[in-house]
C-alpha cells in the first residue's frame, strides 16, 4: 500500500508540473489584438460647445454640435443681408476639423463657381463665422482627446 501511494505521489509530482506552467503573452501581442478591435471611425464622445455639455447620448451630442455650427453659419450669412441677382438653390460643403486640443478650423470650402461669382465674400463670411465659435471640449476615444473631421452641407437658397 505504501509503495502504491508513493508511486502515485511520484507520478503526480512528475506530471503535474506541466499544469502549473503559464504561457507568457507579450504586451505587444495584447496591444496588436486590441488595436484590431477598435473602430477608428467612431468616437466615444463628440466635440462639444458649452450649450451641448448636458447631452449624454452620442447621437444627441453630435446633433447639438452640428446644429450649433449650422445655426451660427446661417445667422452670420443672414446678417450680411445677401442680395442675389437671380434665384439660387445650391449647397456649399464646409469641411472642418476639431483638433485634440479643441481648436475648430476649416479644412476647405467647396462651392460651385457660379455661387462664388454671385457671392464673392461668402467664403470669408463662413470663415469668420466659424472662427467666432470655440468648442469647450474635443472628441474623446477611450478617454483620450482625438482629432475629428466633419463635412457640413450649407444650403444657400434665395427667392
C-alpha positions as a Markdown table, in Angstrom:
| # | Residue | x | y | z |
|---|---|---|---|---|
| 1 | Unk | 0.0 | 0.0 | 0.0 |
| 2 | Unk | 2.9 | 2.4 | 0.9 |
| 3 | Unk | 4.6 | 1.6 | -2.4 |
| 4 | Unk | 1.4 | 2.3 | -4.4 |
| 5 | Unk | 0.8 | 5.6 | -2.5 |
| 6 | Unk | 4.4 | 6.6 | -3.1 |
| 7 | Unk | 4.2 | 5.6 | -6.8 |
| 8 | Unk | 1.0 | 7.7 | -7.3 |
| 9 | Unk | 2.6 | 10.6 | -5.5 |
| 10 | Unk | 5.7 | 10.4 | -7.7 |
| 11 | Unk | 3.6 | 10.1 | -10.8 |
| 12 | Unk | 1.5 | 13.2 | -9.8 |
| 13 | Unk | 4.6 | 15.2 | -9.0 |
| 14 | Unk | 6.3 | 14.4 | -12.2 |
| 15 | Unk | 3.3 | 15.0 | -14.4 |
| 16 | Unk | 1.6 | 17.9 | -12.6 |
| 17 | Unk | 4.4 | 20.4 | -13.3 |
| 18 | Unk | 3.1 | 20.9 | -16.8 |
| 19 | Unk | -0.3 | 22.1 | -15.4 |
| 20 | Unk | 1.4 | 24.9 | -13.5 |
| 21 | Unk | 3.2 | 26.3 | -16.5 |
| 22 | Unk | 1.8 | 29.6 | -17.7 |
| 23 | Unk | 2.0 | 30.9 | -21.2 |
| 24 | Unk | 3.8 | 34.2 | -21.5 |
| 25 | Unk | 1.9 | 36.7 | -23.5 |
| 26 | Unk | 3.8 | 39.8 | -24.5 |
| 27 | Unk | 2.3 | 43.2 | -24.1 |
| 28 | Unk | 2.9 | 43.9 | -27.8 |
| 29 | Unk | 0.7 | 41.0 | -28.8 |
| 30 | Unk | -2.1 | 42.2 | -26.5 |
| 31 | Unk | -1.7 | 45.7 | -28.0 |
| 32 | Unk | -1.9 | 44.4 | -31.6 |
| 33 | Unk | -5.1 | 42.4 | -30.8 |
| 34 | Unk | -6.6 | 45.4 | -29.0 |
| 35 | Unk | -5.8 | 47.7 | -32.0 |
| 36 | Unk | -7.7 | 45.3 | -34.3 |
| 37 | Unk | -10.9 | 45.7 | -32.3 |
| 38 | Unk | -11.0 | 49.5 | -32.2 |
| 39 | Unk | -13.4 | 51.2 | -34.6 |
| 40 | Unk | -11.3 | 54.2 | -35.6 |
| 41 | Unk | -14.1 | 55.9 | -37.5 |
| 42 | Unk | -16.2 | 56.4 | -34.4 |
| 43 | Unk | -15.6 | 58.3 | -31.2 |
| 44 | Unk | -16.9 | 57.7 | -27.6 |
| 45 | Unk | -17.8 | 61.4 | -27.2 |
| 46 | Unk | -18.2 | 64.1 | -29.8 |
| 47 | Unk | -16.7 | 67.5 | -29.5 |
| 48 | Unk | -19.0 | 69.9 | -27.7 |
| 49 | Unk | -19.8 | 73.5 | -27.1 |
| 50 | Unk | -21.0 | 74.9 | -23.7 |
| 51 | Unk | -24.6 | 74.5 | -24.7 |
| 52 | Unk | -24.1 | 70.8 | -25.6 |
| 53 | Unk | -22.4 | 69.6 | -22.4 |
| 54 | Unk | -25.5 | 68.2 | -20.8 |
| 55 | Unk | -26.2 | 65.8 | -23.8 |
| 56 | Unk | -25.4 | 62.3 | -22.6 |
| 57 | Unk | -26.1 | 60.2 | -25.6 |
| 58 | Unk | -23.8 | 60.2 | -28.6 |
| 59 | Unk | -26.5 | 61.0 | -31.3 |
| 60 | Unk | -27.6 | 64.0 | -29.3 |
| 61 | Unk | -24.0 | 65.1 | -28.8 |
| 62 | Unk | -23.4 | 65.1 | -32.5 |
| 63 | Unk | -26.7 | 66.7 | -33.3 |
| 64 | Unk | -26.1 | 69.5 | -30.8 |
| 65 | Unk | -22.5 | 70.1 | -32.1 |
| 66 | Unk | -23.6 | 70.2 | -35.8 |
| 67 | Unk | -26.7 | 72.3 | -35.1 |
| 68 | Unk | -24.6 | 74.9 | -33.1 |
| 69 | Unk | -22.3 | 75.3 | -36.1 |
| 70 | Unk | -25.1 | 75.4 | -38.6 |
| 71 | Unk | -27.1 | 78.0 | -36.7 |
| 72 | Unk | -24.0 | 80.1 | -36.3 |
| 73 | Unk | -23.3 | 79.9 | -40.1 |
| 74 | Unk | -26.9 | 80.7 | -41.1 |
| 75 | Unk | -27.1 | 83.6 | -38.6 |
| 76 | Unk | -23.8 | 85.0 | -39.9 |
| 77 | Unk | -24.8 | 84.7 | -43.6 |
| 78 | Unk | -28.3 | 86.2 | -42.9 |
| 79 | Unk | -26.7 | 89.0 | -41.0 |
| 80 | Unk | -24.8 | 90.0 | -44.1 |
| 81 | Unk | -28.1 | 90.8 | -46.0 |
| 82 | Unk | -27.2 | 88.9 | -49.1 |
| 83 | Unk | -28.9 | 90.1 | -52.3 |
| 84 | Unk | -28.8 | 87.9 | -55.4 |
| 85 | Unk | -29.4 | 88.9 | -59.0 |
| 86 | Unk | -31.2 | 85.6 | -59.7 |
| 87 | Unk | -32.8 | 82.7 | -57.8 |
| 88 | Unk | -30.2 | 80.4 | -56.2 |
| 89 | Unk | -30.6 | 77.0 | -54.6 |
| 90 | Unk | -27.1 | 75.5 | -54.1 |
| 91 | Unk | -25.1 | 73.7 | -51.4 |
| 92 | Unk | -21.8 | 74.7 | -50.0 |
| 93 | Unk | -19.8 | 71.9 | -48.4 |
| 94 | Unk | -17.7 | 73.1 | -45.4 |
| 95 | Unk | -15.1 | 70.6 | -44.3 |
| 96 | Unk | -13.8 | 71.3 | -40.8 |
| 97 | Unk | -11.9 | 69.6 | -38.0 |
| 98 | Unk | -11.7 | 69.9 | -34.3 |
| 99 | Unk | -8.1 | 69.2 | -33.0 |
| 100 | Unk | -7.4 | 67.1 | -29.9 |
| 101 | Unk | -6.8 | 70.4 | -28.1 |
| 102 | Unk | -10.4 | 71.5 | -29.1 |
| 103 | Unk | -9.5 | 74.0 | -31.8 |
| 104 | Unk | -12.0 | 74.3 | -34.6 |
| 105 | Unk | -10.6 | 75.0 | -38.1 |
| 106 | Unk | -12.0 | 74.9 | -41.6 |
| 107 | Unk | -10.1 | 72.5 | -43.8 |
| 108 | Unk | -11.7 | 73.6 | -47.1 |
| 109 | Unk | -14.9 | 75.0 | -48.5 |
| 110 | Unk | -16.4 | 73.6 | -51.7 |
| 111 | Unk | -18.8 | 75.7 | -53.7 |
| 112 | Unk | -19.9 | 76.0 | -57.2 |
| 113 | Unk | -18.1 | 78.7 | -59.3 |
| 114 | Unk | -21.4 | 80.4 | -60.1 |
| 115 | Unk | -22.3 | 80.7 | -56.5 |
| 116 | Unk | -18.8 | 82.0 | -55.8 |
| 117 | Unk | -19.2 | 84.7 | -58.5 |
| 118 | Unk | -22.6 | 85.6 | -57.2 |
| 119 | Unk | -21.4 | 85.9 | -53.6 |
| 120 | Unk | -17.6 | 86.6 | -53.7 |
| 121 | Unk | -17.4 | 87.2 | -49.9 |
| 122 | Unk | -19.3 | 84.0 | -49.0 |
| 123 | Unk | -16.2 | 82.1 | -48.2 |
| 124 | Unk | -14.9 | 84.9 | -46.0 |
| 125 | Unk | -18.2 | 85.1 | -44.1 |
| 126 | Unk | -18.1 | 81.3 | -43.5 |
| 127 | Unk | -14.5 | 81.5 | -42.2 |
| 128 | Unk | -15.3 | 84.4 | -39.9 |
| 129 | Unk | -18.5 | 82.7 | -38.6 |
| 130 | Unk | -16.6 | 79.5 | -37.7 |
| 131 | Unk | -13.7 | 81.5 | -36.2 |
| 132 | Unk | -16.1 | 83.0 | -33.7 |
| 133 | Unk | -17.0 | 79.6 | -32.4 |
| 134 | Unk | -15.0 | 78.0 | -29.6 |
| 135 | Unk | -15.6 | 74.4 | -28.7 |
| 136 | Unk | -15.3 | 73.6 | -25.0 |
| 137 | Unk | -14.0 | 70.1 | -25.4 |
| 138 | Unk | -12.6 | 67.9 | -28.3 |
| 139 | Unk | -13.9 | 64.5 | -29.1 |
| 140 | Unk | -12.8 | 61.5 | -27.0 |
| 141 | Unk | -11.9 | 58.0 | -27.9 |
| 142 | Unk | -11.3 | 55.7 | -24.9 |
| 143 | Unk | -10.7 | 58.6 | -22.6 |
| 144 | Unk | -8.1 | 60.3 | -24.9 |
| 145 | Unk | -8.8 | 63.5 | -26.8 |
| 146 | Unk | -8.7 | 62.9 | -30.6 |
| 147 | Unk | -8.9 | 65.0 | -33.8 |
| 148 | Unk | -12.2 | 64.7 | -35.7 |
| 149 | Unk | -13.3 | 65.9 | -39.1 |
| 150 | Unk | -16.8 | 66.7 | -40.3 |
| 151 | Unk | -18.4 | 67.9 | -43.5 |
| 152 | Unk | -21.3 | 70.2 | -43.1 |
| 153 | Unk | -23.6 | 71.0 | -46.1 |
| 154 | Unk | -24.8 | 74.6 | -46.1 |
| 155 | Unk | -27.8 | 75.2 | -48.3 |
| 156 | Unk | -27.9 | 78.6 | -49.9 |
| 157 | Unk | -31.4 | 79.5 | -51.1 |
| 158 | Unk | -32.7 | 82.8 | -52.4 |
| 159 | Unk | -36.2 | 83.8 | -53.6 |
